[in-house]
Structure formats: structure tokens, C-alpha cells
């Protein structure tokens, strides 16, 4: 009986001998699901950065445009100044006054046959630089770039020669394009990154679960 018991024991494998076997094959590999959520976070941080950059670019273009059109040569009533005018730069005469005042201006220079025009500004066009509020008086039309003489009369008025606001349109358009374009591009990148990461993570989970 003892020999028979030992023989039977040796012939029957222990039910728990060796590694456990899964009825569905090898267990799926375990590990972090990739790509990581960090890519989504970084994409939306990029959107925020690009949005802020667009705002700063617009503000920079706006301030640059204001500085570009503001009077660079100023003079008092009754004073005559020499200025370099270029028709391509849209020269203009501006005025700073505390109250409405009648003014008269003239621009001379070049030959006697040169036609110089002063066209009253449309509507109220103003810029403020260093606390001084300038209002556009006249757009100056000159036949060619060169040196001219400008003079104006107006009680209590400070005059200046600068440029028309239209000359700053390029900077404003560029700033506006950046204001709208950078956040839009950042948003598109963030949305596409989010979709791609979520789809790939879903596929990775299915592979880890053995679902193909």
C-alpha cells in the first residue's frame, strides 16, 4: 500500500505546480498608455502662449503706427518751418489745442509750377502721444519728395507735421492678422493634438486588452 501510494503520488501532477495558465493565453503586457496626456497639456499651453503673443503683436503694431503718424516737426502759430515731405508717406498737418479755433495753413516750396494741395481731414481723426492730443487738420499733397516750408496761424494752437492715419494701415493690418492668426493656429494645433492623442491612447488600450 505504501509503494502504491507513492507511485500514484508521483504520477499525478500537483494542481498548482508551475506558473498559472490563463485559459485565454498569455496575459496582456502592462505599462503606461502612450502617447501621454502631457502632449495635450503642452498643446493647450502652446495655444495660450500664441494667444498672448498675438495680443502683444497687435499692441506693438498699434503703438508703432501711432508713433509713425504723430507729428515729428512741431511749430507755433505764425512760425514757418522747413520740412521734408514725400507724397508716398502721406504727409499731413496736425494741431493740438485746448478749444476749437479757426486755423489757416499753407505749404510752399519747389518751383512755382508745383501744385501743392491741402485737403481737410475727413471726420475727427486724433492720436495721443505723451499726453498731447493731436487732431488731423489737412492732408498735404506735394508733387515730389523734397524740402518744403509749412506755416499755420491759430490762436493758442500748437501745430505739427506728420503723416495721415492711412499710412499706418499696413502696420495695423499686420497686427490684426497676428492677433487673429496666432490664436487660431494655436487652437487648431491644440484640437488636432487632443484628437490624435485620445485616438491613439484608445487604440493602445485595446491592444493591451487583447482587443484588435
VEXPA-830573 format. One record per residue: residue in one letter; chain; x, y negated, z negated of N, C-alpha, C in turn. Coordinates in steps of 0.02 Angstrom, whole numbers. Last residue first. Example, Ala and Ser with C-alpha at 12.3 -4.5 7.8 and 13.67 -1.06 7.14 Angstrom:
# residues 2
["S"; "A"; [642; 112; -354]; [684; 53; -357]; [645; -2; -394]]
["A"; "A"; [660; 284; -390]; [615; 225; -390]; [660; 165; -390]]
//
This chain:
# residues 212
["X"; "A"; [-416; -2184; 1541]; [-387; -2212; 1602]; [-442; -2231; 1650]]
["X"; "A"; [-387; -2167; 1379]; [-443; -2180; 1424]; [-415; -2216; 1485]]
["X"; "A"; [-298; -2153; 1276]; [-304; -2098; 1325]; [-361; -2106; 1372]]
["X"; "A"; [-277; -2259; 1199]; [-331; -2215; 1177]; [-339; -2155; 1223]]
["X"; "A"; [-182; -2324; 1273]; [-162; -2297; 1209]; [-214; -2248; 1181]]
["X"; "A"; [-260; -2366; 1381]; [-207; -2317; 1392]; [-186; -2284; 1327]]
["X"; "A"; [-341; -2459; 1315]; [-372; -2400; 1346]; [-320; -2345; 1359]]
["X"; "A"; [-248; -2555; 1278]; [-284; -2518; 1226]; [-314; -2453; 1254]]
["X"; "A"; [-210; -2602; 1404]; [-161; -2569; 1362]; [-194; -2528; 1307]]
["X"; "A"; [-329; -2661; 1447]; [-304; -2603; 1483]; [-253; -2565; 1440]]
["X"; "A"; [-333; -2767; 1354]; [-387; -2718; 1356]; [-365; -2654; 1392]]
["X"; "A"; [-219; -2836; 1389]; [-223; -2806; 1323]; [-278; -2754; 1321]]
["X"; "A"; [-256; -2879; 1516]; [-201; -2832; 1510]; [-200; -2799; 1441]]
["X"; "A"; [-362; -2967; 1482]; [-373; -2909; 1526]; [-318; -2857; 1518]]
["X"; "A"; [-296; -3062; 1401]; [-350; -3021; 1374]; [-364; -2960; 1416]]
["X"; "A"; [-202; -3115; 1493]; [-179; -3082; 1432]; [-234; -3037; 1404]]
["X"; "A"; [-286; -3171; 1593]; [-237; -3118; 1610]; [-216; -3079; 1548]]
["X"; "A"; [-359; -3267; 1518]; [-393; -3212; 1553]; [-346; -3154; 1567]]
["X"; "A"; [-256; -3351; 1471]; [-301; -3318; 1425]; [-335; -3257; 1457]]
["X"; "A"; [-202; -3398; 1592]; [-161; -3358; 1546]; [-204; -3319; 1498]]
["X"; "A"; [-311; -3470; 1642]; [-286; -3412; 1678]; [-244; -3367; 1634]]
["X"; "A"; [-320; -3570; 1541]; [-377; -3525; 1554]; [-353; -3461; 1590]]
["X"; "A"; [-194; -3634; 1549]; [-216; -3603; 1487]; [-272; -3552; 1499]]
["X"; "A"; [-194; -3682; 1682]; [-143; -3634; 1660]; [-165; -3597; 1598]]
["X"; "A"; [-302; -3771; 1672]; [-304; -3715; 1719]; [-254; -3661; 1699]]
["X"; "A"; [-252; -3863; 1578]; [-312; -3824; 1563]; [-317; -3763; 1607]]
["X"; "A"; [-142; -3917; 1649]; [-131; -3881; 1587]; [-190; -3837; 1567]]
["X"; "A"; [-212; -3978; 1755]; [-164; -3924; 1769]; [-151; -3883; 1706]]
["X"; "A"; [-284; -4073; 1681]; [-319; -4023; 1722]; [-274; -3964; 1737]]
["X"; "A"; [-183; -4152; 1621]; [-228; -4111; 1579]; [-264; -4057; 1619]]
["X"; "A"; [-123; -4202; 1746]; [-86; -4162; 1698]; [-131; -4121; 1652]]
["X"; "A"; [-228; -4274; 1815]; [-196; -4215; 1842]; [-161; -4171; 1791]]
["X"; "A"; [-270; -4386; 1743]; [-318; -4334; 1760]; [-284; -4269; 1780]]
["X"; "A"; [-151; -4456; 1723]; [-198; -4449; 1668]; [-248; -4392; 1681]]
["X"; "A"; [-96; -4456; 1852]; [-63; -4417; 1799]; [-110; -4405; 1740]]
["X"; "A"; [-188; -4542; 1912]; [-179; -4474; 1939]; [-146; -4429; 1887]]
["X"; "A"; [-167; -4657; 1838]; [-232; -4623; 1834]; [-227; -4552; 1859]]
["X"; "A"; [-38; -4690; 1879]; [-51; -4675; 1809]; [-116; -4638; 1800]]
["X"; "A"; [-62; -4714; 2016]; [-17; -4661; 1995]; [-28; -4641; 1923]]
["X"; "A"; [-149; -4822; 2005]; [-172; -4760; 2037]; [-128; -4702; 2017]]
["X"; "A"; [-65; -4914; 1943]; [-125; -4892; 1908]; [-151; -4827; 1938]]
["X"; "A"; [33; -4932; 2041]; [52; -4906; 1976]; [-8; -4880; 1937]]
["X"; "A"; [-48; -4983; 2146]; [-10; -4921; 2154]; [9; -4891; 2088]]
["X"; "A"; [-99; -5104; 2097]; [-145; -5047; 2107]; [-107; -4981; 2114]]
["X"; "A"; [-30; -5218; 2084]; [-18; -5167; 2032]; [-60; -5105; 2042]]
["X"; "A"; [-77; -5299; 2180]; [-10; -5274; 2190]; [8; -5220; 2139]]
["X"; "A"; [-197; -5342; 2132]; [-199; -5289; 2183]; [-130; -5260; 2194]]
["X"; "A"; [-167; -5449; 2052]; [-180; -5385; 2020]; [-179; -5327; 2070]]
["X"; "A"; [-32; -5545; 2123]; [-102; -5527; 2117]; [-108; -5460; 2082]]
["X"; "A"; [103; -5617; 2025]; [76; -5577; 2080]; [1; -5564; 2069]]
["X"; "A"; [158; -5779; 1982]; [166; -5706; 1975]; [141; -5670; 2036]]
["X"; "A"; [190; -5928; 1910]; [189; -5894; 1974]; [204; -5820; 1963]]
["X"; "A"; [92; -6032; 1800]; [144; -5981; 1812]; [134; -5950; 1881]]
["X"; "A"; [52; -6168; 1687]; [46; -6131; 1750]; [103; -6081; 1757]]
["X"; "A"; [-47; -6228; 1559]; [19; -6200; 1575]; [11; -6157; 1636]]
["X"; "A"; [-140; -6375; 1530]; [-136; -6309; 1561]; [-63; -6291; 1573]]
["X"; "A"; [-172; -6505; 1490]; [-166; -6453; 1439]; [-161; -6382; 1466]]
["X"; "A"; [-242; -6546; 1644]; [-227; -6569; 1576]; [-227; -6510; 1527]]
["X"; "A"; [-160; -6512; 1791]; [-215; -6491; 1749]; [-199; -6507; 1677]]
["X"; "A"; [-78; -6479; 1941]; [-100; -6530; 1894]; [-161; -6504; 1856]]
["X"; "A"; [68; -6399; 2009]; [-3; -6399; 1991]; [-15; -6457; 1942]]
["X"; "A"; [180; -6334; 2133]; [163; -6384; 2082]; [88; -6382; 2070]]
["X"; "A"; [316; -6254; 2211]; [248; -6250; 2185]; [239; -6303; 2132]]
["X"; "A"; [412; -6222; 2353]; [402; -6266; 2296]; [328; -6262; 2275]]
["X"; "A"; [508; -6076; 2406]; [453; -6125; 2413]; [451; -6167; 2349]]
["X"; "A"; [610; -5967; 2498]; [604; -6013; 2441]; [551; -6065; 2455]]
["X"; "A"; [541; -5812; 2566]; [588; -5868; 2562]; [576; -5910; 2501]]
["X"; "A"; [450; -5716; 2683]; [485; -5720; 2620]; [536; -5776; 2621]]
["X"; "A"; [318; -5801; 2773]; [377; -5757; 2769]; [409; -5765; 2700]]
["X"; "A"; [198; -5871; 2757]; [212; -5836; 2820]; [271; -5788; 2816]]
["X"; "A"; [94; -5846; 2613]; [152; -5877; 2644]; [170; -5837; 2707]]
["X"; "A"; [-37; -5871; 2507]; [-19; -5841; 2571]; [38; -5879; 2603]]
["X"; "A"; [-79; -5839; 2344]; [-38; -5880; 2387]; [-20; -5842; 2451]]
["X"; "A"; [-226; -5850; 2253]; [-182; -5806; 2289]; [-144; -5848; 2340]]
["X"; "A"; [-254; -5941; 2103]; [-251; -5939; 2175]; [-205; -5882; 2198]]
["X"; "A"; [-280; -5902; 1964]; [-309; -5961; 1997]; [-312; -5952; 2072]]
["X"; "A"; [-302; -5785; 1837]; [-283; -5795; 1906]; [-319; -5855; 1936]]
["X"; "A"; [-251; -5823; 1673]; [-307; -5813; 1719]; [-284; -5829; 1790]]
["X"; "A"; [-173; -5757; 1529]; [-166; -5789; 1594]; [-227; -5772; 1637]]
["X"; "A"; [-144; -5775; 1363]; [-195; -5752; 1410]; [-190; -5792; 1474]]
["X"; "A"; [-14; -5723; 1262]; [-38; -5776; 1307]; [-86; -5746; 1358]]
["X"; "A"; [36; -5617; 1190]; [-13; -5659; 1158]; [-40; -5715; 1201]]
["X"; "A"; [118; -5552; 1283]; [148; -5585; 1225]; [100; -5635; 1192]]
["X"; "A"; [-6; -5565; 1401]; [64; -5546; 1391]; [92; -5587; 1333]]
["X"; "A"; [-150; -5520; 1481]; [-124; -5548; 1419]; [-54; -5520; 1407]]
["X"; "A"; [-241; -5568; 1626]; [-193; -5523; 1594]; [-168; -5558; 1531]]
["X"; "A"; [-391; -5578; 1726]; [-347; -5601; 1672]; [-298; -5547; 1651]]
["X"; "A"; [-505; -5636; 1834]; [-451; -5588; 1831]; [-400; -5614; 1780]]
["X"; "A"; [-663; -5660; 1875]; [-617; -5678; 1820]; [-565; -5622; 1813]]
["X"; "A"; [-692; -5688; 2052]; [-711; -5668; 1984]; [-660; -5691; 1932]]
["X"; "A"; [-554; -5706; 2155]; [-623; -5683; 2152]; [-638; -5660; 2080]]
["X"; "A"; [-454; -5855; 2169]; [-464; -5786; 2148]; [-537; -5769; 2140]]
["X"; "A"; [-439; -5955; 2315]; [-463; -5948; 2246]; [-476; -5876; 2229]]
["X"; "A"; [-293; -5966; 2406]; [-361; -5938; 2405]; [-382; -5926; 2333]]
["X"; "A"; [-192; -6064; 2496]; [-209; -6049; 2426]; [-282; -6027; 2424]]
["X"; "A"; [-69; -6045; 2625]; [-139; -6048; 2602]; [-143; -6033; 2527]]
["X"; "A"; [33; -6116; 2745]; [30; -6089; 2677]; [-41; -6098; 2651]]
["X"; "A"; [110; -6104; 2895]; [44; -6111; 2865]; [44; -6076; 2797]]
["X"; "A"; [241; -6197; 2965]; [221; -6139; 2925]; [154; -6153; 2891]]
["X"; "A"; [279; -6312; 3025]; [229; -6272; 3061]; [206; -6211; 3020]]
["X"; "A"; [379; -6364; 2949]; [314; -6400; 2950]; [260; -6359; 2983]]
["X"; "A"; [460; -6226; 2864]; [454; -6278; 2915]; [385; -6309; 2913]]
["X"; "A"; [477; -6207; 2686]; [484; -6183; 2754]; [480; -6241; 2803]]
["X"; "A"; [351; -6284; 2578]; [416; -6253; 2593]; [418; -6229; 2665]]
["X"; "A"; [228; -6287; 2447]; [259; -6313; 2507]; [326; -6277; 2518]]
["X"; "A"; [76; -6277; 2367]; [138; -6242; 2379]; [165; -6266; 2446]]
["X"; "A"; [-26; -6347; 2238]; [-2; -6346; 2307]; [64; -6309; 2310]]
["X"; "A"; [-176; -6368; 2139]; [-109; -6340; 2151]; [-91; -6346; 2225]]
["X"; "A"; [-276; -6429; 2009]; [-258; -6433; 2080]; [-186; -6408; 2088]]
["X"; "A"; [-410; -6403; 1894]; [-340; -6399; 1913]; [-333; -6406; 1989]]
["X"; "A"; [-512; -6437; 1756]; [-504; -6443; 1828]; [-429; -6443; 1845]]
["X"; "A"; [-533; -6317; 1627]; [-505; -6380; 1650]; [-500; -6380; 1726]]
["X"; "A"; [-589; -6233; 1482]; [-596; -6244; 1554]; [-572; -6313; 1574]]
["X"; "A"; [-458; -6210; 1358]; [-527; -6227; 1377]; [-529; -6238; 1452]]
["X"; "A"; [-329; -6171; 1345]; [-373; -6158; 1288]; [-446; -6171; 1305]]
["X"; "A"; [-245; -6086; 1478]; [-275; -6146; 1449]; [-321; -6126; 1392]]
["X"; "A"; [-140; -6036; 1602]; [-157; -6022; 1532]; [-182; -6086; 1501]]
["X"; "A"; [-142; -5971; 1768]; [-148; -6027; 1722]; [-167; -6003; 1653]]
["X"; "A"; [-53; -5921; 1918]; [-92; -5907; 1859]; [-93; -5969; 1813]]
["X"; "A"; [-41; -5887; 2088]; [-31; -5938; 2036]; [-80; -5924; 1979]]
["X"; "A"; [44; -5755; 2176]; [-16; -5788; 2151]; [4; -5839; 2098]]
["X"; "A"; [99; -5642; 2308]; [110; -5693; 2257]; [46; -5729; 2237]]
["X"; "A"; [117; -5503; 2368]; [53; -5535; 2349]; [62; -5588; 2295]]
["X"; "A"; [229; -5449; 2422]; [220; -5441; 2350]; [157; -5476; 2324]]
["X"; "A"; [233; -5487; 2553]; [222; -5416; 2539]; [208; -5403; 2465]]
["X"; "A"; [267; -5622; 2551]; [197; -5603; 2564]; [183; -5530; 2548]]
["X"; "A"; [363; -5687; 2425]; [364; -5636; 2477]; [292; -5614; 2490]]
["X"; "A"; [451; -5825; 2359]; [388; -5791; 2372]; [396; -5743; 2431]]
["X"; "A"; [539; -5901; 2236]; [547; -5857; 2293]; [483; -5816; 2302]]
["X"; "A"; [519; -6073; 2189]; [506; -6002; 2178]; [519; -5964; 2243]]
["X"; "A"; [544; -6220; 2099]; [563; -6182; 2159]; [553; -6108; 2143]]
["X"; "A"; [418; -6331; 2036]; [469; -6279; 2027]; [483; -6245; 2094]]
["X"; "A"; [362; -6480; 1966]; [373; -6443; 2028]; [430; -6394; 2017]]
["X"; "A"; [235; -6535; 1852]; [304; -6513; 1864]; [307; -6473; 1929]]
["X"; "A"; [103; -6559; 1826]; [142; -6612; 1857]; [214; -6593; 1873]]
["X"; "A"; [99; -6449; 1688]; [61; -6491; 1734]; [105; -6549; 1760]]
["X"; "A"; [242; -6336; 1682]; [189; -6378; 1654]; [154; -6418; 1708]]
["X"; "A"; [277; -6164; 1723]; [290; -6236; 1727]; [230; -6274; 1700]]
["X"; "A"; [359; -6004; 1747]; [307; -6046; 1718]; [327; -6120; 1722]]
["X"; "A"; [385; -5855; 1825]; [407; -5926; 1826]; [350; -5968; 1800]]
["X"; "A"; [317; -5741; 1809]; [388; -5739; 1792]; [418; -5809; 1791]]
["X"; "A"; [154; -5690; 1762]; [198; -5744; 1787]; [270; -5736; 1762]]
["X"; "A"; [117; -5516; 1788]; [120; -5576; 1745]; [168; -5627; 1773]]
["X"; "A"; [131; -5403; 1863]; [91; -5458; 1892]; [96; -5521; 1851]]
["X"; "A"; [212; -5320; 1784]; [232; -5334; 1853]; [195; -5394; 1882]]
["X"; "A"; [148; -5304; 1665]; [211; -5341; 1664]; [232; -5361; 1735]]
["X"; "A"; [43; -5227; 1713]; [30; -5292; 1684]; [93; -5335; 1684]]
["X"; "A"; [112; -5112; 1754]; [75; -5151; 1803]; [61; -5221; 1777]]
["X"; "A"; [162; -5066; 1633]; [209; -5085; 1686]; [175; -5128; 1738]]
["X"; "A"; [44; -5034; 1568]; [87; -5088; 1541]; [136; -5112; 1593]]
["X"; "A"; [1; -4929; 1655]; [-40; -4988; 1643]; [2; -5046; 1618]]
["X"; "A"; [103; -4835; 1647]; [88; -4866; 1711]; [47; -4929; 1703]]
["X"; "A"; [91; -4803; 1510]; [153; -4832; 1536]; [143; -4866; 1603]]
["X"; "A"; [-37; -4748; 1508]; [-23; -4809; 1470]; [40; -4843; 1495]]
["X"; "A"; [-15; -4636; 1589]; [-63; -4687; 1610]; [-50; -4753; 1574]]
["X"; "A"; [80; -4569; 1512]; [98; -4589; 1580]; [50; -4643; 1605]]
["X"; "A"; [6; -4542; 1396]; [64; -4587; 1392]; [85; -4611; 1461]]
["X"; "A"; [-89; -4455; 1450]; [-110; -4517; 1419]; [-53; -4567; 1416]]
["X"; "A"; [-7; -4349; 1494]; [-47; -4386; 1542]; [-70; -4453; 1514]]
["X"; "A"; [45; -4304; 1372]; [91; -4333; 1421]; [53; -4374; 1474]]
["X"; "A"; [-71; -4251; 1317]; [-39; -4308; 1285]; [8; -4343; 1333]]
["X"; "A"; [-88; -4146; 1408]; [-140; -4197; 1400]; [-111; -4260; 1368]]
["X"; "A"; [25; -4070; 1388]; [16; -4102; 1453]; [-38; -4155; 1450]]
["X"; "A"; [2; -4027; 1256]; [61; -4067; 1271]; [52; -4104; 1337]]
["X"; "A"; [-114; -3950; 1273]; [-115; -4009; 1230]; [-57; -4056; 1246]]
["X"; "A"; [-65; -3850; 1359]; [-120; -3893; 1381]; [-123; -3957; 1339]]
["X"; "A"; [29; -3790; 1274]; [52; -3824; 1335]; [-1; -3872; 1361]]
["X"; "A"; [-60; -3733; 1184]; [-15; -3786; 1160]; [13; -3825; 1219]]
["X"; "A"; [-113; -3638; 1269]; [-156; -3693; 1247]; [-116; -3749; 1215]]
["X"; "A"; [0; -3556; 1285]; [-32; -3587; 1344]; [-76; -3645; 1324]]
["X"; "A"; [26; -3512; 1156]; [75; -3555; 1189]; [44; -3591; 1249]]
["X"; "A"; [-87; -3431; 1135]; [-75; -3489; 1092]; [-27; -3538; 1126]]
["X"; "A"; [-64; -3334; 1233]; [-124; -3376; 1236]; [-115; -3439; 1195]]
["X"; "A"; [52; -3276; 1185]; [53; -3309; 1251]; [-8; -3354; 1259]]
["X"; "A"; [13; -3216; 1066]; [56; -3275; 1063]; [58; -3313; 1130]]
["X"; "A"; [-47; -3098; 1089]; [-91; -3157; 1085]; [-50; -3222; 1085]]
["X"; "A"; [61; -3003; 1200]; [37; -3025; 1135]; [-7; -3088; 1141]]
["X"; "A"; [18; -2883; 1330]; [54; -2941; 1303]; [22; -2967; 1239]]
["X"; "A"; [24; -2753; 1203]; [55; -2807; 1242]; [14; -2820; 1305]]
["X"; "A"; [4; -2693; 1041]; [-28; -2702; 1107]; [5; -2762; 1141]]
["X"; "A"; [128; -2599; 955]; [93; -2662; 966]; [64; -2666; 1037]]
["X"; "A"; [91; -2422; 937]; [135; -2479; 941]; [95; -2542; 953]]
["X"; "A"; [82; -2245; 973]; [60; -2303; 934]; [113; -2359; 939]]
["X"; "A"; [25; -2129; 1095]; [79; -2168; 1063]; [51; -2229; 1028]]
["X"; "A"; [-97; -2003; 1053]; [-76; -2061; 1093]; [-21; -2099; 1057]]
["X"; "A"; [-49; -1832; 1022]; [-81; -1894; 1000]; [-55; -1953; 1041]]
["X"; "A"; [-68; -1704; 1147]; [-25; -1745; 1104]; [-60; -1808; 1084]]
["X"; "A"; [-232; -1623; 1150]; [-164; -1634; 1174]; [-125; -1677; 1124]]
["X"; "A"; [-351; -1604; 1086]; [-352; -1647; 1145]; [-282; -1661; 1171]]
["X"; "A"; [-332; -1533; 970]; [-369; -1499; 1025]; [-370; -1540; 1088]]
["X"; "A"; [-170; -1547; 907]; [-232; -1581; 922]; [-268; -1544; 978]]
["X"; "A"; [-85; -1461; 781]; [-100; -1467; 852]; [-168; -1500; 862]]
["X"; "A"; [42; -1489; 662]; [-30; -1484; 678]; [-41; -1497; 753]]
["X"; "A"; [191; -1388; 662]; [158; -1453; 670]; [85; -1445; 687]]
["X"; "A"; [198; -1242; 550]; [219; -1284; 606]; [179; -1349; 609]]
["X"; "A"; [59; -1162; 478]; [130; -1157; 494]; [145; -1201; 555]]
["X"; "A"; [-67; -1146; 430]; [-40; -1214; 428]; [34; -1215; 445]]
["X"; "A"; [-98; -1010; 434]; [-140; -1057; 473]; [-112; -1128; 475]]
["X"; "A"; [36; -903; 464]; [2; -947; 416]; [-38; -999; 455]]
["X"; "A"; [13; -756; 563]; [42; -823; 552]; [1; -863; 502]]
["X"; "A"; [35; -590; 523]; [-16; -642; 528]; [15; -710; 514]]
["X"; "A"; [143; -504; 501]; [114; -507; 568]; [64; -564; 576]]
["X"; "A"; [174; -512; 367]; [223; -536; 416]; [194; -544; 485]]
["X"; "A"; [61; -454; 313]; [77; -524; 298]; [126; -552; 349]]
["X"; "A"; [71; -322; 355]; [15; -363; 378]; [29; -437; 367]]
["X"; "A"; [184; -284; 284]; [184; -283; 357]; [128; -326; 385]]
["X"; "A"; [144; -296; 153]; [199; -338; 179]; [200; -341; 254]]
["X"; "A"; [45; -198; 152]; [28; -269; 137]; [82; -315; 163]]
["X"; "A"; [117; -82; 176]; [65; -103; 223]; [47; -176; 213]]
["X"; "A"; [197; -76; 63]; [229; -83; 129]; [178; -109; 179]]
["X"; "A"; [98; -59; -35]; [141; -118; -37]; [173; -130; 30]]
["X"; "A"; [42; 60; 0]; [0; 0; 0]; [43; -62; 0]]
//
